[in-house]
Amino acid sequence: MRENRALGERATDTGAGAPGGSGAGRVLVAVYGTFALAAGARAAVQLSTRFSDAPVAYLLSAFAAAVYAVATVGLVGGGRRGRRTALAAITVELVGVLVVGTLSLADPAAFPDETVWSAYGRGYYFVPLVLPVLGLLLLRRRPPAQKSPPPKSPPP
């Protein structure tokens, strides 16, 4: 939505507060973006060259890449919609890591090749297990208070 403002007038802060807008949030966005690219590239190669070897594992890696991408967009986007998007994606990610991690340890034959989330992300130094926890903690922080615009002076 476009603001109505005079030419050259400074844009006002909406106070939406993108969770990935500063500090730890930026680092988290960078990690999510990196994981989206890494998991996506890995899945693309696996799906195009060895799909018949472990289709479930490779499709799960592609799904993980999509979840990481959606989380990245939500964290960068800010506002109510961005926060909801990030919250949904990160929650799906956490459930996915826990379910796939548990299943891959309980029934290794079902996963002849590893996914990003296999064994709780062991192949990625358990970052896939820690990442959603950090993301949920970041989203739990309240957005910055909305700044009120400076008072307008009466017309001359």
N, CA, C and O atoms as a GROMACS GRO file, in nm:
protein
  624
    1MET      N    1   0.084  -0.118   0.000
    1MET     CA    2   0.000   0.000   0.000
    1MET      C    3   0.088   0.124   0.000
    1MET      O    4   0.184   0.130   0.077
    2ARG      N    5   0.058   0.221  -0.083
    2ARG     CA    6   0.139   0.340  -0.100
    2ARG      C    7   0.093   0.449  -0.005
    2ARG      O    8  -0.027   0.470   0.016
    3GLU      N    9   0.192   0.518   0.053
    3GLU     CA   10   0.161   0.630   0.143
    3GLU      C   11   0.135   0.756   0.063
    3GLU      O   12   0.193   0.775  -0.044
    4ASN      N   13   0.049   0.841   0.114
    4ASN     CA   14   0.031   0.973   0.055
    4ASN      C   15   0.124   1.068   0.128
    4ASN      O   16   0.102   1.099   0.246
    5ARG      N   17   0.228   1.114   0.057
    5ARG     CA   18   0.320   1.208   0.118
    5ARG      C   19   0.374   1.299   0.010
    5ARG      O   20   0.374   1.264  -0.108
    6ALA      N   21   0.419   1.415   0.051
    6ALA     CA   22   0.471   1.513  -0.043
    6ALA      C   23   0.603   1.466  -0.102
    6ALA      O   24   0.675   1.388  -0.040
    7LEU      N   25   0.633   1.513  -0.220
    7LEU     CA   26   0.758   1.477  -0.286
    7LEU      C   27   0.875   1.519  -0.198
    7LEU      O   28   0.885   1.635  -0.157
    8GLY      N   29   0.964   1.427  -0.170
    8GLY     CA   30   1.081   1.456  -0.089
    8GLY      C   31   1.059   1.442   0.060
    8GLY      O   32   1.154   1.449   0.138
    9GLU      N   33   0.935   1.421   0.103
    9GLU     CA   34   0.907   1.405   0.245
    9GLU      C   35   0.954   1.267   0.290
    9GLU      O   36   0.938   1.168   0.219
   10ARG      N   37   1.011   1.264   0.408
   10ARG     CA   38   1.064   1.138   0.462
   10ARG      C   39   0.950   1.041   0.490
   10ARG      O   40   0.845   1.078   0.543
   11ALA      N   41   0.974   0.916   0.452
   11ALA     CA   42   0.874   0.812   0.480
   11ALA      C   43   0.871   0.787   0.630
   11ALA      O   44   0.974   0.791   0.697
   12THR      N   45   0.753   0.762   0.681
   12THR     CA   46   0.740   0.735   0.824
   12THR      C   47   0.753   0.587   0.849
   12THR      O   48   0.716   0.505   0.765
   13ASP      N   49   0.805   0.553   0.965
   13ASP     CA   50   0.818   0.413   1.003
   13ASP      C   51   0.680   0.362   1.040
   13ASP      O   52   0.609   0.423   1.119
   14THR      N   53   0.643   0.249   0.982
   14THR     CA   54   0.511   0.194   1.010
   14THR      C   55   0.508   0.123   1.144
   14THR      O   56   0.400   0.093   1.196
   15GLY      N   57   0.626   0.097   1.200
   15GLY     CA   58   0.630   0.026   1.327
   15GLY      C   59   0.604  -0.122   1.313
   15GLY      O   60   0.590  -0.192   1.413
   16ALA      N   61   0.597  -0.170   1.188
   16ALA     CA   62   0.567  -0.311   1.166
   16ALA      C   63   0.676  -0.400   1.223
   16ALA      O   64   0.648  -0.510   1.270
   17GLY      N   65   0.799  -0.352   1.219
   17GLY     CA   66   0.909  -0.424   1.280
   17GLY      C   67   0.932  -0.563   1.223
   17GLY      O   68   0.890  -0.662   1.282
   18ALA      N   69   0.999  -0.569   1.110
   18ALA     CA   70   1.034  -0.700   1.055
   18ALA      C   71   1.122  -0.772   1.155
   18ALA      O   72   1.222  -0.716   1.200
   19PRO      N   73   1.088  -0.896   1.192
   19PRO     CA   74   1.169  -0.969   1.289
   19PRO      C   75   1.314  -0.982   1.245
   19PRO      O   76   1.404  -0.988   1.328
   20GLY      N   77   1.337  -0.988   1.115
   20GLY     CA   78   1.473  -1.002   1.065
   20GLY      C   79   1.537  -0.869   1.033
   20GLY      O   80   1.633  -0.864   0.956
   21GLY      N   81   1.486  -0.762   1.090
   21GLY     CA   82   1.532  -0.629   1.056
   21GLY      C   83   1.662  -0.583   1.117
   21GLY      O   84   1.727  -0.494   1.062
   22SER      N   85   1.702  -0.638   1.229
   22SER     CA   86   1.826  -0.591   1.289
   22SER      C   87   1.886  -0.696   1.381
   22SER      O   88   1.817  -0.788   1.425
   23GLY      N   89   2.014  -0.682   1.409
   23GLY     CA   90   2.083  -0.767   1.505
   23GLY      C   91   2.072  -0.915   1.477
   23GLY      O   92   2.103  -0.962   1.367
   24ALA      N   93   2.027  -0.988   1.578
   24ALA     CA   94   2.017  -1.134   1.568
   24ALA      C   95   1.920  -1.175   1.458
   24ALA      O   96   1.937  -1.281   1.396
   25GLY      N   97   1.821  -1.094   1.432
   25GLY     CA   98   1.726  -1.124   1.326
   25GLY      C   99   1.792  -1.131   1.190
   25GLY      O  100   1.757  -1.215   1.108
   26ARG      N  101   1.886  -1.042   1.165
   26ARG     CA  102   1.958  -1.043   1.037
   26ARG      C  103   2.040  -1.170   1.021
   26ARG      O  104   2.046  -1.229   0.914
   27VAL      N  105   2.104  -1.210   1.130
   27VAL     CA  106   2.183  -1.334   1.125
   27VAL      C  107   2.091  -1.452   1.097
   27VAL      O  108   2.122  -1.538   1.016
   28LEU      N  109   1.977  -1.454   1.165
   28LEU     CA  110   1.881  -1.563   1.145
   28LEU      C  111   1.830  -1.566   1.001
   28LEU      O  112   1.817  -1.673   0.942
   29VAL      N  113   1.801  -1.448   0.945
   29VAL     CA  114   1.757  -1.441   0.806
   29VAL      C  115   1.866  -1.494   0.712
   29VAL      O  116   1.836  -1.566   0.617
   30ALA      N  117   1.990  -1.458   0.740
   30ALA     CA  118   2.101  -1.506   0.657
   30ALA      C  119   2.113  -1.658   0.664
   30ALA      O  120   2.136  -1.724   0.563
   31VAL      N  121   2.097  -1.714   0.783
   31VAL     CA  122   2.106  -1.860   0.798
   31VAL      C  123   1.989  -1.927   0.727
   31VAL      O  124   2.007  -2.026   0.658
   32TYR      N  125   1.868  -1.872   0.744
   32TYR     CA  126   1.751  -1.929   0.676
   32TYR      C  127   1.768  -1.922   0.525
   32TYR      O  128   1.738  -2.019   0.455
   33GLY      N  129   1.816  -1.810   0.474
   33GLY     CA  130   1.839  -1.797   0.331
   33GLY      C  131   1.943  -1.895   0.280
   33GLY      O  132   1.927  -1.954   0.173
   34THR      N  133   2.049  -1.911   0.357
   34THR     CA  134   2.154  -2.005   0.319
   34THR      C  135   2.100  -2.148   0.318
   34THR      O  136   2.129  -2.225   0.226
   35PHE      N  137   2.022  -2.183   0.419
   35PHE     CA  138   1.964  -2.318   0.423
   35PHE      C  139   1.863  -2.339   0.311
   35PHE      O  140   1.853  -2.449   0.257
   36ALA      N  141   1.789  -2.236   0.275
   36ALA     CA  142   1.695  -2.249   0.163
   36ALA      C  143   1.772  -2.281   0.034
   36ALA      O  144   1.733  -2.369  -0.042
   37LEU      N  145   1.881  -2.209   0.012
   37LEU     CA  146   1.961  -2.234  -0.108
   37LEU      C  147   2.030  -2.371  -0.103
   37LEU      O  148   2.029  -2.445  -0.201
   38ALA      N  149   2.090  -2.402   0.011
   38ALA     CA  150   2.164  -2.529   0.023
   38ALA      C  151   2.070  -2.649   0.010
   38ALA      O  152   2.099  -2.742  -0.066
   39ALA      N  153   1.960  -2.647   0.083
   39ALA     CA  154   1.866  -2.759   0.077
   39ALA      C  155   1.801  -2.768  -0.060
   39ALA      O  156   1.777  -2.877  -0.111
   40GLY      N  157   1.773  -2.653  -0.120
   40GLY     CA  158   1.713  -2.652  -0.253
   40GLY      C  159   1.807  -2.707  -0.359
   40GLY      O  160   1.766  -2.786  -0.444
   41ALA      N  161   1.932  -2.666  -0.353
   41ALA     CA  162   2.031  -2.716  -0.450
   41ALA      C  163   2.054  -2.866  -0.431
   41ALA      O  164   2.061  -2.941  -0.528
   42ARG      N  165   2.066  -2.907  -0.306
   42ARG     CA  166   2.086  -3.050  -0.277
   42ARG      C  167   1.968  -3.132  -0.330
   42ARG      O  168   1.987  -3.234  -0.396
   43ALA      N  169   1.847  -3.086  -0.301
   43ALA     CA  170   1.728  -3.158  -0.345
   43ALA      C  171   1.719  -3.160  -0.497
   43ALA      O  172   1.681  -3.262  -0.555
   44ALA      N  173   1.752  -3.050  -0.562
   44ALA     CA  174   1.745  -3.045  -0.708
   44ALA      C  175   1.839  -3.148  -0.771
   44ALA      O  176   1.803  -3.219  -0.865
   45VAL      N  177   1.960  -3.154  -0.718
   45VAL     CA  178   2.056  -3.251  -0.771
   45VAL      C  179   2.009  -3.393  -0.744
   45VAL      O  180   2.012  -3.478  -0.833
   46GLN      N  181   1.965  -3.419  -0.623
   46GLN     CA  182   1.921  -3.554  -0.587
   46GLN      C  183   1.798  -3.597  -0.668
   46GLN      O  184   1.791  -3.709  -0.717
   47LEU      N  185   1.703  -3.508  -0.680
   47LEU     CA  186   1.581  -3.541  -0.753
   47LEU      C  187   1.608  -3.563  -0.902
   47LEU      O  188   1.545  -3.647  -0.965
   48SER      N  189   1.701  -3.487  -0.957
   48SER     CA  190   1.727  -3.499  -1.101
   48SER      C  191   1.823  -3.612  -1.136
   48SER      O  192   1.824  -3.659  -1.250
   49THR      N  193   1.903  -3.658  -1.040
   49THR     CA  194   2.002  -3.761  -1.074
   49THR      C  195   1.977  -3.896  -1.009
   49THR      O  196   2.016  -3.999  -1.064
   50ARG      N  197   1.912  -3.897  -0.891
   50ARG     CA  198   1.898  -4.024  -0.817
   50ARG      C  199   1.759  -4.040  -0.755
   50ARG      O  200   1.747  -4.099  -0.648
   51PHE      N  201   1.659  -3.990  -0.818
   51PHE     CA  202   1.524  -3.992  -0.760
   51PHE      C  203   1.482  -4.131  -0.716
   51PHE      O  204   1.423  -4.147  -0.609
   52SER      N  205   1.510  -4.232  -0.796
   52SER     CA  206   1.464  -4.367  -0.764
   52SER      C  207   1.536  -4.429  -0.644
   52SER      O  208   1.487  -4.526  -0.587
   53ASP      N  209   1.650  -4.374  -0.605
   53ASP     CA  210   1.725  -4.427  -0.491
   53ASP      C  211   1.651  -4.404  -0.358
   53ASP      O  212   1.642  -4.495  -0.275
   54ALA      N  213   1.600  -4.284  -0.338
   54ALA     CA  214   1.534  -4.250  -0.211
   54ALA      C  215   1.437  -4.134  -0.235
   54ALA      O  216   1.463  -4.022  -0.190
   55PRO      N  217   1.327  -4.158  -0.305
   55PRO     CA  218   1.237  -4.048  -0.340
   55PRO      C  219   1.180  -3.973  -0.219
   55PRO      O  220   1.168  -3.851  -0.223
   56VAL      N  221   1.146  -4.044  -0.114
   56VAL     CA  222   1.088  -3.977   0.004
   56VAL      C  223   1.191  -3.882   0.066
   56VAL      O  224   1.158  -3.768   0.098
   57ALA      N  225   1.311  -3.928   0.082
   57ALA     CA  226   1.416  -3.845   0.142
   57ALA      C  227   1.442  -3.721   0.057
   57ALA      O  228   1.455  -3.611   0.111
   58TYR      N  229   1.448  -3.737  -0.073
   58TYR     CA  230   1.478  -3.624  -0.160
   58TYR      C  231   1.362  -3.526  -0.168
   58TYR      O  232   1.384  -3.405  -0.175
   59LEU      N  233   1.240  -3.577  -0.167
   59LEU     CA  234   1.124  -3.487  -0.165
   59LEU      C  235   1.114  -3.413  -0.032
   59LEU      O  236   1.073  -3.297  -0.028
   60LEU      N  237   1.151  -3.480   0.076
   60LEU     CA  238   1.153  -3.412   0.206
   60LEU      C  239   1.257  -3.300   0.209
   60LEU      O  240   1.233  -3.195   0.269
   61SER      N  241   1.371  -3.322   0.146
   61SER     CA  242   1.472  -3.216   0.138
   61SER      C  243   1.420  -3.097   0.057
   61SER      O  244   1.445  -2.982   0.092
   62ALA      N  245   1.348  -3.125  -0.051
   62ALA     CA  246   1.288  -3.016  -0.130
   62ALA      C  247   1.182  -2.942  -0.049
   62ALA      O  248   1.172  -2.819  -0.056
   63PHE      N  249   1.104  -3.016   0.027
   63PHE     CA  250   1.004  -2.954   0.113
   63PHE      C  251   1.072  -2.867   0.219
   63PHE      O  252   1.026  -2.756   0.246
   64ALA      N  253   1.180  -2.916   0.278
   64ALA     CA  254   1.254  -2.837   0.377
   64ALA      C  255   1.305  -2.708   0.315
   64ALA      O  256   1.299  -2.602   0.378
   65ALA      N  257   1.355  -2.715   0.192
   65ALA     CA  258   1.404  -2.595   0.123
   65ALA      C  259   1.291  -2.493   0.105
   65ALA      O  260   1.312  -2.373   0.124
   66ALA      N  261   1.173  -2.541   0.069
   66ALA     CA  262   1.058  -2.452   0.052
   66ALA      C  263   1.019  -2.388   0.185
   66ALA      O  264   0.986  -2.269   0.190
   67VAL      N  265   1.021  -2.466   0.292
   67VAL     CA  266   0.988  -2.413   0.425
   67VAL      C  267   1.090  -2.306   0.465
   67VAL      O  268   1.052  -2.201   0.517
   68TYR      N  269   1.218  -2.332   0.442
   68TYR     CA  270   1.321  -2.234   0.474
   68TYR      C  271   1.301  -2.105   0.393
   68TYR      O  272   1.319  -1.995   0.445
   69ALA      N  273   1.264  -2.118   0.267
   69ALA     CA  274   1.242  -2.000   0.183
   69ALA      C  275   1.123  -1.918   0.234
   69ALA      O  276   1.130  -1.796   0.240
   70VAL      N  277   1.015  -1.986   0.268
   70VAL     CA  278   0.897  -1.915   0.319
   70VAL      C  279   0.929  -1.847   0.452
   70VAL      O  280   0.887  -1.734   0.476
   71ALA      N  281   1.003  -1.914   0.538
   71ALA     CA  282   1.042  -1.853   0.666
   71ALA      C  283   1.128  -1.730   0.643
   71ALA      O  284   1.112  -1.628   0.711
   72THR      N  285   1.219  -1.737   0.547
   72THR     CA  286   1.305  -1.623   0.516
   72THR      C  287   1.221  -1.504   0.471
   72THR      O  288   1.240  -1.392   0.519
   73VAL      N  289   1.128  -1.528   0.380
   73VAL     CA  290   1.042  -1.421   0.330
   73VAL      C  291   0.959  -1.361   0.444
   73VAL      O  292   0.945  -1.240   0.453
   74GLY      N  293   0.905  -1.446   0.529
   74GLY     CA  294   0.825  -1.396   0.641
   74GLY      C  295   0.907  -1.312   0.738
   74GLY      O  296   0.862  -1.208   0.784
   75LEU      N  297   1.028  -1.357   0.768
   75LEU     CA  298   1.113  -1.283   0.861
   75LEU      C  299   1.155  -1.148   0.804
   75LEU      O  300   1.167  -1.050   0.877
   76VAL      N  301   1.177  -1.143   0.674
   76VAL     CA  302   1.218  -1.019   0.610
   76VAL      C  303   1.100  -0.925   0.594
   76VAL      O  304   1.114  -0.803   0.607
   77GLY      N  305   0.983  -0.982   0.566
   77GLY     CA  306   0.865  -0.903   0.534
   77GLY      C  307   0.815  -0.814   0.645
   77GLY      O  308   0.779  -0.698   0.621
   78GLY      N  309   0.813  -0.863   0.765
   78GLY     CA  310   0.762  -0.784   0.876
   78GLY      C  311   0.612  -0.767   0.870
   78GLY      O  312   0.544  -0.827   0.787
   79GLY      N  313   0.562  -0.685   0.959
   79GLY     CA  314   0.418  -0.664   0.967
   79GLY      C  315   0.348  -0.788   1.019
   79GLY      O  316   0.410  -0.890   1.047
   80ARG      N  317   0.218  -0.777   1.032
   80ARG     CA  318   0.140  -0.888   1.084
   80ARG      C  319   0.147  -1.008   0.990
   80ARG      O  320   0.162  -1.122   1.036
   81ARG      N  321   0.136  -0.985   0.861
   81ARG     CA  322   0.138  -1.094   0.764
   81ARG      C  323   0.274  -1.165   0.763
   81ARG      O  324   0.280  -1.288   0.759
   82GLY      N  325   0.383  -1.088   0.766
   82GLY     CA  326   0.516  -1.148   0.768
   82GLY      C  327   0.540  -1.232   0.891
   82GLY      O  328   0.596  -1.341   0.884
   83ARG      N  329   0.497  -1.180   1.006
   83ARG     CA  330   0.513  -1.255   1.130
   83ARG      C  331   0.432  -1.384   1.127
   83ARG      O  332   0.481  -1.489   1.169
   84ARG      N  333   0.309  -1.377   1.077
   84ARG     CA  334   0.226  -1.498   1.069
   84ARG      C  335   0.286  -1.600   0.973
   84ARG      O  336   0.288  -1.720   1.001
   85THR      N  337   0.335  -1.551   0.861
   85THR     CA  338   0.398  -1.640   0.763
   85THR      C  339   0.521  -1.708   0.824
   85THR      O  340   0.538  -1.829   0.813
   86ALA      N  341   0.605  -1.627   0.888
   86ALA     CA  342   0.726  -1.682   0.950
   86ALA      C  343   0.689  -1.780   1.061
   86ALA      O  344   0.750  -1.887   1.073
   87LEU      N  345   0.591  -1.745   1.142
   87LEU     CA  346   0.549  -1.834   1.251
   87LEU      C  347   0.499  -1.968   1.197
   87LEU      O  348   0.534  -2.073   1.250
   88ALA      N  349   0.417  -1.963   1.094
   88ALA     CA  350   0.366  -2.088   1.036
   88ALA      C  351   0.479  -2.172   0.978
   88ALA      O  352   0.486  -2.293   1.002
   89ALA      N  353   0.568  -2.109   0.902
   89ALA     CA  354   0.678  -2.183   0.839
   89ALA      C  355   0.772  -2.241   0.944
   89ALA      O  356   0.814  -2.356   0.932
   90ILE      N  357   0.805  -2.164   1.045
   90ILE     CA  358   0.899  -2.211   1.147
   90ILE      C  359   0.837  -2.320   1.232
   90ILE      O  360   0.906  -2.412   1.276
   91THR      N  361   0.707  -2.311   1.256
   91THR     CA  362   0.638  -2.418   1.330
   91THR      C  363   0.638  -2.548   1.249
   91THR      O  364   0.665  -2.655   1.303
   92VAL      N  365   0.608  -2.537   1.120
   92VAL     CA  366   0.614  -2.655   1.032
   92VAL      C  367   0.755  -2.711   1.031
   92VAL      O  368   0.774  -2.833   1.035
   93GLU      N  369   0.853  -2.624   1.026
   93GLU     CA  370   0.992  -2.668   1.028
   93GLU      C  371   1.025  -2.746   1.155
   93GLU      O  372   1.085  -2.853   1.148
   94LEU      N  373   0.987  -2.693   1.270
   94LEU     CA  374   1.016  -2.761   1.396
   94LEU      C  375   0.948  -2.898   1.403
   94LEU      O  376   1.010  -2.996   1.443
   95VAL      N  377   0.822  -2.903   1.364
   95VAL     CA  378   0.751  -3.031   1.363
   95VAL      C  379   0.818  -3.128   1.264
   95VAL      O  380   0.834  -3.246   1.294
   96GLY      N  381   0.856  -3.077   1.149
   96GLY     CA  382   0.922  -3.160   1.049
   96GLY      C  383   1.054  -3.217   1.099
   96GLY      O  384   1.082  -3.335   1.080
   97VAL      N  385   1.135  -3.133   1.162
   97VAL     CA  386   1.263  -3.179   1.215
   97VAL      C  387   1.240  -3.287   1.321
   97VAL      O  388   1.310  -3.388   1.322
   98LEU      N  389   1.145  -3.265   1.408
   98LEU     CA  390   1.120  -3.362   1.515
   98LEU      C  391   1.063  -3.493   1.461
   98LEU      O  392   1.105  -3.601   1.503
   99VAL      N  393   0.968  -3.485   1.369
   99VAL     CA  394   0.906  -3.606   1.314
   99VAL      C  395   1.004  -3.682   1.226
   99VAL      O  396   1.025  -3.802   1.244
  100VAL      N  397   1.065  -3.613   1.130
  100VAL     CA  398   1.158  -3.680   1.038
  100VAL      C  399   1.281  -3.729   1.115
  100VAL      O  400   1.330  -3.839   1.088
  101GLY      N  401   1.329  -3.649   1.209
  101GLY     CA  402   1.444  -3.692   1.289
  101GLY      C  403   1.415  -3.819   1.367
  101GLY      O  404   1.497  -3.911   1.371
  102THR      N  405   1.297  -3.824   1.428
  102THR     CA  406   1.260  -3.943   1.505
  102THR      C  407   1.240  -4.064   1.414
  102THR      O  408   1.289  -4.173   1.444
  103LEU      N  409   1.168  -4.045   1.302
  103LEU     CA  410   1.144  -4.156   1.210
  103LEU      C  411   1.273  -4.208   1.148
  103LEU      O  412   1.290  -4.328   1.130
  104SER      N  413   1.364  -4.118   1.117
  104SER     CA  414   1.489  -4.161   1.054
  104SER      C  415   1.576  -4.240   1.150
  104SER      O  416   1.656  -4.323   1.107
  105LEU      N  417   1.563  -4.215   1.279
  105LEU     CA  418   1.638  -4.294   1.378
  105LEU      C  419   1.565  -4.423   1.413
  105LEU      O  420   1.629  -4.526   1.436
  106ALA      N  421   1.432  -4.418   1.416
  106ALA     CA  422   1.354  -4.537   1.452
  106ALA      C  423   1.352  -4.640   1.339
  106ALA      O  424   1.353  -4.761   1.365
  107ASP      N  425   1.348  -4.592   1.215
  107ASP     CA  426   1.341  -4.684   1.101
  107ASP      C  427   1.438  -4.637   0.992
  107ASP      O  428   1.394  -4.580   0.892
  108PRO      N  429   1.566  -4.660   1.009
  108PRO     CA  430   1.666  -4.613   0.912
  108PRO      C  431   1.643  -4.668   0.771
  108PRO      O  432   1.682  -4.604   0.673
  109ALA      N  433   1.581  -4.786   0.759
  109ALA     CA  434   1.557  -4.844   0.627
  109ALA      C  435   1.460  -4.759   0.545
  109ALA      O  436   1.463  -4.763   0.422
  110ALA      N  437   1.373  -4.683   0.612
  110ALA     CA  438   1.278  -4.597   0.542
  110ALA      C  439   1.347  -4.476   0.479
  110ALA      O  440   1.291  -4.411   0.391
  111PHE      N  441   1.468  -4.447   0.525
  111PHE     CA  442   1.544  -4.334   0.474
  111PHE      C  443   1.681  -4.383   0.426
  111PHE      O  444   1.781  -4.367   0.496
  112PRO      N  445   1.685  -4.443   0.305
  112PRO     CA  446   1.813  -4.496   0.257
  112PRO      C  447   1.917  -4.387   0.233
  112PRO      O  448   2.036  -4.417   0.227
  113ASP      N  449   1.875  -4.263   0.220
  113ASP     CA  450   1.967  -4.150   0.209
  113ASP      C  451   1.916  -4.041   0.302
  113ASP      O  452   1.796  -4.033   0.329
  114GLU      N  453   2.006  -3.959   0.350
  114GLU     CA  454   1.967  -3.858   0.447
  114GLU      C  455   1.892  -3.741   0.385
  114GLU      O  456   1.912  -3.708   0.268
  115THR      N  457   1.806  -3.681   0.465
  115THR     CA  458   1.741  -3.556   0.430
  115THR      C  459   1.807  -3.447   0.514
  115THR      O  460   1.893  -3.475   0.598
  116VAL      N  461   1.765  -3.325   0.492
  116VAL     CA  462   1.816  -3.215   0.574
  116VAL      C  463   1.778  -3.237   0.720
  116VAL      O  464   1.854  -3.202   0.810
  117TRP      N  465   1.662  -3.296   0.742
  117TRP     CA  466   1.611  -3.314   0.878
  117TRP      C  467   1.640  -3.451   0.938
  117TRP      O  468   1.601  -3.476   1.052
  118SER      N  469   1.707  -3.541   0.866
  118SER     CA  470   1.738  -3.674   0.919
  118SER      C  471   1.822  -3.663   1.046
  118SER      O  472   1.912  -3.580   1.056
  119ALA      N  473   1.790  -3.749   1.142
  119ALA     CA  474   1.863  -3.753   1.270
  119ALA      C  475   1.874  -3.613   1.329
  119ALA      O  476   1.977  -3.574   1.384
  120TYR      N  477   1.764  -3.538   1.317
  120TYR     CA  478   1.754  -3.402   1.373
  120TYR      C  479   1.857  -3.306   1.313
  120TYR      O  480   1.901  -3.213   1.379
  121GLY      N  481   1.894  -3.330   1.189
  121GLY     CA  482   1.989  -3.240   1.122
  121GLY      C  483   2.133  -3.271   1.153
  121GLY      O  484   2.218  -3.182   1.145
  122ARG      N  485   2.163  -3.394   1.187
  122ARG     CA  486   2.299  -3.434   1.222
  122ARG      C  487   2.398  -3.398   1.111
  122ARG      O  488   2.510  -3.355   1.140
  123GLY      N  489   2.359  -3.416   0.986
  123GLY     CA  490   2.446  -3.386   0.873
  123GLY      C  491   2.477  -3.238   0.859
  123GLY      O  492   2.570  -3.201   0.787
  124TYR      N  493   2.401  -3.154   0.927
  124TYR     CA  494   2.422  -3.009   0.925
  124TYR      C  495   2.454  -2.958   1.065
  124TYR      O  496   2.422  -2.844   1.100
  125TYR      N  497   2.519  -3.043   1.144
  125TYR     CA  498   2.562  -3.008   1.280
  125TYR      C  499   2.446  -2.963   1.368
  125TYR      O  500   2.462  -2.875   1.453
  126PHE      N  501   2.330  -3.023   1.348
  126PHE     CA  502   2.208  -2.999   1.427
  126PHE      C  503   2.152  -2.857   1.416
  126PHE      O  504   2.066  -2.818   1.494
  127VAL      N  505   2.201  -2.782   1.320
  127VAL     CA  506   2.146  -2.648   1.297
  127VAL      C  507   1.997  -2.656   1.265
  127VAL      O  508   1.921  -2.572   1.314
  128PRO      N  509   1.950  -2.754   1.184
  128PRO     CA  510   1.806  -2.761   1.159
  128PRO      C  511   1.720  -2.782   1.284
  128PRO      O  512   1.601  -2.751   1.282
  129LEU      N  513   1.777  -2.834   1.390
  129LEU     CA  514   1.704  -2.852   1.514
  129LEU      C  515   1.703  -2.723   1.597
  129LEU      O  516   1.603  -2.690   1.660
  130VAL      N  517   1.813  -2.652   1.596
  130VAL     CA  518   1.826  -2.529   1.675
  130VAL      C  519   1.761  -2.410   1.606
  130VAL      O  520   1.706  -2.322   1.672
  131LEU      N  521   1.766  -2.407   1.474
  131LEU     CA  522   1.717  -2.293   1.397
  131LEU      C  523   1.571  -2.258   1.425
  131LEU      O  524   1.542  -2.140   1.448
  132PRO      N  525   1.478  -2.353   1.424
  132PRO     CA  526   1.339  -2.314   1.450
  132PRO      C  527   1.317  -2.265   1.593
  132PRO      O  528   1.231  -2.180   1.618
  133VAL      N  529   1.393  -2.318   1.687
  133VAL     CA  530   1.380  -2.270   1.825
  133VAL      C  531   1.422  -2.124   1.832
  133VAL      O  532   1.355  -2.042   1.895
  134LEU      N  533   1.534  -2.091   1.769
  134LEU     CA  534   1.578  -1.952   1.767
  134LEU      C  535   1.479  -1.863   1.692
  134LEU      O  536   1.453  -1.750   1.732
  135GLY      N  537   1.425  -1.915   1.583
  135GLY     CA  538   1.326  -1.839   1.507
  135GLY      C  539   1.201  -1.810   1.588
  135GLY      O  540   1.148  -1.699   1.585
  136LEU      N  541   1.153  -1.909   1.661
  136LEU     CA  542   1.034  -1.888   1.744
  136LEU      C  543   1.064  -1.791   1.858
  136LEU      O  544   0.978  -1.710   1.895
  137LEU      N  545   1.184  -1.798   1.914
  137LEU     CA  546   1.221  -1.701   2.019
  137LEU      C  547   1.226  -1.559   1.962
  137LEU      O  548   1.184  -1.464   2.028
  138LEU      N  549   1.278  -1.545   1.842
  138LEU     CA  550   1.284  -1.413   1.779
  138LEU      C  551   1.143  -1.360   1.754
  138LEU      O  552   1.116  -1.243   1.777
  139LEU      N  553   1.055  -1.446   1.706
  139LEU     CA  554   0.918  -1.402   1.678
  139LEU      C  555   0.840  -1.371   1.805
  139LEU      O  556   0.743  -1.296   1.802
  140ARG      N  557   0.883  -1.429   1.914
  140ARG     CA  558   0.814  -1.405   2.042
  140ARG      C  559   0.837  -1.262   2.093
  140ARG      O  560   0.754  -1.208   2.167
  141ARG      N  561   0.949  -1.205   2.053
  141ARG     CA  562   0.975  -1.066   2.092
  141ARG      C  563   0.869  -0.975   2.033
  141ARG      O  564   0.823  -0.996   1.921
  142ARG      N  565   0.832  -0.876   2.108
  142ARG     CA  566   0.730  -0.783   2.060
  142ARG      C  567   0.789  -0.692   1.954
  142ARG      O  568   0.906  -0.655   1.962
  143PRO      N  569   0.709  -0.656   1.852
  143PRO     CA  570   0.759  -0.562   1.752
  143PRO      C  571   0.777  -0.425   1.816
  143PRO      O  572   0.713  -0.395   1.917
  144PRO      N  573   0.864  -0.341   1.761
  144PRO     CA  574   0.883  -0.208   1.818
  144PRO      C  575   0.753  -0.129   1.818
  144PRO      O  576   0.668  -0.147   1.731
  145ALA      N  577   0.739  -0.043   1.917
  145ALA     CA  578   0.618   0.038   1.927
  145ALA      C  579   0.607   0.128   1.805
  145ALA      O  580   0.707   0.177   1.751
  146GLN      N  581   0.483   0.149   1.762
  146GLN     CA  582   0.460   0.232   1.645
  146GLN      C  583   0.489   0.377   1.680
  146GLN      O  584   0.438   0.429   1.779
  147LYS      N  585   0.571   0.440   1.597
  147LYS     CA  586   0.603   0.581   1.619
  147LYS      C  587   0.491   0.666   1.561
  147LYS      O  588   0.442   0.641   1.451
  148SER      N  589   0.452   0.766   1.636
  148SER     CA  590   0.349   0.855   1.583
  148SER      C  591   0.418   0.962   1.499
  148SER      O  592   0.526   1.009   1.534
  149PRO      N  593   0.356   1.000   1.390
  149PRO     CA  594   0.418   1.101   1.304
  149PRO      C  595   0.422   1.235   1.375
  149PRO      O  596   0.339   1.262   1.462
  150PRO      N  597   0.518   1.319   1.339
  150PRO     CA  598   0.526   1.451   1.404
  150PRO      C  599   0.399   1.530   1.372
  150PRO      O  600   0.338   1.514   1.266
  151PRO      N  601   0.360   1.617   1.465
  151PRO     CA  602   0.238   1.695   1.441
  151PRO      C  603   0.255   1.786   1.320
  151PRO      O  604   0.362   1.842   1.297
  152LYS      N  605   0.148   1.799   1.246
  152LYS     CA  606   0.152   1.887   1.127
  152LYS      C  607   0.124   2.029   1.170
  152LYS      O  608   0.038   2.055   1.254
  153SER      N  609   0.198   2.118   1.111
  153SER     CA  610   0.173   2.259   1.141
  153SER      C  611   0.056   2.307   1.057
  153SER      O  612   0.035   2.258   0.946
  154PRO      N  613  -0.020   2.402   1.108
  154PRO     CA  614  -0.135   2.450   1.032
  154PRO      C  615  -0.088   2.521   0.904
  154PRO      O  616   0.021   2.580   0.902
  155PRO      N  617  -0.168   2.516   0.800
  155PRO     CA  618  -0.128   2.583   0.675
  155PRO      C  619  -0.117   2.734   0.696
  155PRO      O  620  -0.191   2.792   0.775
  156PRO      N  621  -0.025   2.798   0.623
  156PRO     CA  622  -0.008   2.944   0.640
  156PRO      C  623  -0.123   3.024   0.587
  156PRO      O  624  -0.122   3.147   0.594
   0.00000   0.00000   0.00000
